[in-house]
Each structure stands twice: as structure tokens, then as C-alpha cells.
Amino acid sequence: MSDAVCPSCGVQVSVKGTPKIGMSVTCMACDTELDIVWLDPLELDWPIEDDDFDEDVDEE
């Protein structure tokens, strides 16, 4: 089991099994859904939503 810090509340989040980049975990302290973004050291971040990117940008 590996541990990482929740970026929302700062509590240690335990990741069961083998962590993989892109894997989703939930912080049990603040109920925030997070993604694994780095493995060594294990780092969590908020997931990227599809609406975070504007794919309809006109290039001229």
C-alpha cells in the first residue's frame, strides 16, 4: 500500500494495490476524487475534466 497527500485537505491518502498513473482514488477525509499523476513519489491531483479544454478554438 502506498500513501500520498490529498491536495484538498492535506491528509494522507492510502492507495491499495499497485498505483498507476491516471488511476482514480477518493480521499476518505474530504471525499474528493483525485487522480494519480506521479508515481515516485506518489502524487495526487484533481482530475482534468473535458470542459477544462476548449476544443473549438478558431485558428486564423
Residue pairs with C-beta under 8 A, 6 or more apart in sequence:
1 14
1 15
1 16
1 17
2 14
2 15
2 19
2 42
3 12
3 13
3 14
3 15
3 42
4 12
4 13
4 15
4 36
4 41
4 42
4 43
4 44
5 11
5 12
5 13
5 44
6 12
6 13
6 27
6 29
6 30
6 32
6 34
6 44
7 34
7 44
7 45
7 46
8 27
8 30
8 32
8 34
8 46
9 27
9 29
9 30
9 32
11 27
11 28
11 29
11 30
13 25
13 27
13 28
13 34
13 44
15 23
15 25
15 36
15 42
19 36
19 39
19 42
20 36
20 39
21 36
21 37
21 38
21 39
22 35
22 36
23 35
23 36
24 33
24 34
24 35
24 36
24 47
25 33
25 34
25 35
25 36
25 44
26 32
26 33
26 34
27 34
32 46
33 46
33 47
34 44
34 45
34 46
34 47
35 44
35 45
35 46
35 47
35 48
36 42
36 43
36 44
37 43
37 44
37 45
